Amino acid sequence: MTALLGAVFLLFCDILGRIVIYPYDVPISLTAGMIGSGIFVYLLLRRQVYA
């Protein structure tokens, strides 16, 4: 399941990178990094701290 979701995520990033600036290609690593860092920050802020 993880491998399938990872492949779908990279395919989504590739398609998004080709659409964002049409005549040019945005690298997959840049697109995946932007989306992945946003998800990571969301998970960090969502974490509840117990004192």
PyMOL commands that set and color helices and strands:
alter all, ss='L'
color gray80, all
select helices_A, chain A and resi 2-20+28-46
alter helices_A, ss='H'
color red, helices_A
deselect
rebuild
show_as cartoon
